[in-house]
Amino acid sequence: MLLYSLQVIVKEKIQKITSSDFRRFILAITDGFTDELKSKINFHITDESFKSTNQRKIPYLLFAKPNDKSFRLFAYGEVGLEILEKIKEIYPNEFYLKEQKFTVQKLVLNEPESIMPKSSAKSIYYKTKTPIMLFRNQRRKVFDGIVHHNEDFAKRDIEFQKAVNDLIIKNLRYQLKTLVKDKEYQFLDAITLDWQEFKVIKIQNRDSFEPVVVGQFSTPWELPRYIGQRIGAGFGELLRL
């Protein structure tokens, strides 16, 4: 399974525009697409084709945090590529976000990336470009349990790192089961992460505060660009150093 991306390079500097703002704009300009394509843009990939009792959901489109002068959206597989190509065809030369005018200089379909983890002969360094969200919904009890049982902050950080590493492996397995094939991918258990910088912080997410992870780590594995929860909103993007 490949991850494709469309980059929108603009003339003006992007300020105070979020991935959610860009997502709303994309949903507006694709409103004229067929119902079949709109259902894929607005909703999620499900595992209906798999013989599994667990319903897994991953969005087709992922909206990255805007850079200084470019917006970027990602999409999974051939269906995702079709959606990006159609968006590229209809994308306006000028558009507004939060009353800011943007002029398109170039639309670029970038080379696709594999989402399959791959072992490497040497360590690869990554940093979190956007916070990794791992403790939502049922996973929140993992976070609360560590906080409750560890008054010592140093011990708490050690426990958080262990929990985060475990949840990242589980999330990678979740992605592959949903996007590639419904099997266990036992090789993922061999992935190790060595954190050089590690911090759990809380951020405002809609009407509540969510714990997220930021930092830098090394691993002898090539990892997919996005990991964790709410990747469709731009969370969990890794930057390879």
C-alpha positions in Angstrom: 0.0 0.0 0.0 1.3 3.4 -1.0 0.7 6.9 0.5 0.3 9.5 -2.2 0.4 13.3 -1.7 -0.7 16.5 -3.3 1.3 19.7 -2.5 -0.3 23.1 -3.0 2.4 25.8 -3.2 1.2 29.3 -2.7 2.7 32.8 -3.2 1.7 34.1 0.2 3.0 33.2 3.6 0.6 30.9 5.5 -0.2 32.2 9.0 -2.6 30.9 11.6 -4.2 28.4 9.2 -4.7 24.9 10.6 -5.0 21.5 8.9 -8.7 21.6 9.9 -9.2 24.9 8.0 -7.7 23.4 4.9 -9.8 20.2 5.3 -13.0 22.2 5.3 -11.9 24.0 2.2 -11.2 20.7 0.4 -14.6 19.3 1.4 -16.2 22.4 0.0 -14.6 22.3 -3.4 -15.2 18.6 -3.8 -18.9 18.9 -3.0 -19.6 18.4 -6.7 -17.8 15.0 -6.9 -19.8 11.8 -7.3 -21.5 10.4 -4.2 -19.1 7.5 -4.3 -16.0 9.7 -4.2 -17.5 12.0 -1.6 -18.2 9.1 0.7 -14.6 8.2 0.6 -13.4 11.8 1.2 -15.9 12.4 4.1 -15.8 9.1 5.8 -13.3 6.3 6.4 -11.9 3.1 5.1 -13.6 0.2 6.9 -12.7 -3.4 7.1 -15.9 -4.7 5.6 -13.9 -6.8 3.1 -12.1 -8.5 5.9 -13.4 -11.4 8.0 -12.9 -9.7 11.3 -15.2 -8.8 14.1 -13.4 -5.6 14.8 -14.3 -2.6 12.8 -11.3 -0.5 12.0 -11.4 3.0 10.5 -8.7 5.0 8.8 -9.4 8.1 6.7 -8.6 8.1 3.0 -7.3 11.7 3.2 -4.8 13.0 5.7 -4.3 16.8 6.0 -0.8 17.8 7.0 0.0 20.8 9.1 0.6 23.7 6.6 4.2 24.9 6.0 5.2 28.5 5.4 4.1 28.5 1.8 2.5 25.2 1.1 -0.5 23.0 2.0 -0.3 19.2 1.6 -2.8 16.4 1.7 -2.1 12.7 1.6 -4.2 9.8 0.4 -4.0 6.0 0.6 -3.8 3.6 -2.4 -5.1 3.9 -5.9 -8.5 5.2 -4.8 -6.7 8.0 -2.8 -4.6 8.8 -5.9 -7.7 9.1 -8.0 -9.1 11.6 -5.5 -5.9 13.7 -5.4 -5.8 13.8 -9.2 -9.4 15.0 -9.4 -8.8 17.6 -6.7 -5.7 18.8 -8.7 -8.0 19.2 -11.8 -10.5 21.5 -10.1 -8.2 23.3 -7.7 -8.8 27.1 -8.1 -6.0 29.5 -8.9 -7.0 31.7 -6.0 -8.8 30.8 -2.8 -9.5 32.1 0.7 -9.0 30.6 4.2 -10.0 32.6 7.2 -10.4 35.7 5.0 -6.8 35.3 3.8 -6.3 35.2 0.1 -3.9 32.6 -1.4 -2.5 32.5 -4.9 -1.5 29.0 -6.2 2.0 28.9 -7.8 2.2 25.2 -8.3 0.3 21.9 -7.7 2.6 18.9 -7.3 1.7 15.2 -7.1 4.7 13.9 -5.2 6.3 10.5 -5.4 4.4 7.9 -3.3 5.7 6.5 0.0 5.3 2.9 1.3 3.5 2.5 4.6 5.1 -0.9 5.2 7.8 -0.8 8.0 11.1 -2.1 6.7 14.2 -3.0 8.7 17.4 -1.0 8.1 21.1 -1.8 8.5 21.6 1.4 10.5 19.6 3.5 12.9 17.2 6.1 11.4 16.4 9.2 13.4 12.9 10.7 13.5 11.3 13.6 15.2 7.6 14.4 15.7 6.6 17.1 13.2 3.2 17.1 14.8 2.2 15.5 18.2 1.4 11.8 18.2 -2.0 11.1 19.7 -2.2 7.6 21.3 -4.3 7.9 24.5 -7.8 8.6 23.1 -11.0 6.8 24.1 -10.2 3.4 25.6 -6.5 4.1 25.5 -6.9 7.0 27.9 -7.0 4.6 30.9 -3.4 3.7 30.1 -2.4 7.3 30.5 -4.4 7.8 33.7 -3.1 4.6 35.2 0.5 5.6 34.7 -0.1 9.1 36.2 -2.0 7.6 39.2 0.5 4.9 40.1 3.8 6.9 39.6 4.3 10.0 41.7 8.0 10.0 40.8 8.3 11.9 37.5 11.4 10.0 36.3 9.7 6.6 36.8 6.6 8.1 35.2 8.5 9.0 32.0 10.0 5.5 31.8 6.5 4.0 32.1 5.2 6.4 29.5 8.0 5.5 27.0 7.2 1.8 27.4 3.5 2.4 26.9 4.0 4.7 23.9 6.3 2.2 22.2 3.7 -0.5 22.8 0.9 1.6 21.5 2.9 2.7 18.4 3.4 -1.0 17.5 -0.3 -1.7 18.0 -1.2 1.3 15.8 1.2 0.1 13.0 -0.5 -3.3 13.2 -3.9 -1.6 13.0 -2.9 0.4 9.9 -1.5 -2.6 8.1 -4.5 -4.8 9.0 -6.9 -2.1 7.7 -5.0 -1.0 4.6 -3.1 -4.0 3.4 -4.4 -7.4 4.7 -6.1 -8.7 7.8 -3.3 -10.6 9.5 -1.1 -10.2 12.6 2.2 -8.9 11.2 4.3 -10.5 13.9 7.5 -8.9 12.6 6.3 -5.6 14.1 7.1 -6.9 17.6 10.8 -6.6 16.7 10.6 -2.8 16.3 12.4 -0.9 19.0 12.4 2.9 19.6 15.2 4.7 21.4 14.0 8.1 22.6 16.5 10.9 22.8 13.9 13.5 23.5 10.5 12.5 25.0 7.7 14.5 26.5 4.0 13.9 27.2 2.0 17.1 27.0 -1.7 18.0 27.0 -3.3 20.0 24.2 -6.7 21.4 23.7 -8.7 19.1 21.4 -12.2 20.3 20.7 -13.9 20.4 24.1 -11.3 18.5 26.1 -7.6 18.2 26.8 -5.8 15.3 25.2 -2.4 13.9 26.2 0.0 13.7 23.2 3.6 12.7 22.7 6.4 14.9 21.2 10.1 14.2 20.8 12.9 12.5 18.9 13.8 8.9 18.6 16.0 6.5 16.6 15.1 3.0 15.3 16.6 0.5 12.9 13.3 0.6 11.0 11.8 2.7 8.2 8.4 3.8 9.5 5.4 5.2 7.7 5.0 9.0 7.8 1.9 8.9 10.0 1.3 7.0 13.2 -1.3 7.2 16.0 -4.8 8.5 16.2 -6.5 11.4 14.4 -3.9 11.2 11.6 -6.6 12.6 9.2 -6.4 15.9 11.1 -2.6 16.0 10.8 -1.6 14.4 14.1 1.3 11.9 14.3 3.4 13.1 11.3 7.0 11.9 11.6 9.9 13.8 10.1 12.9 11.7 9.1 16.2 13.5 10.0 
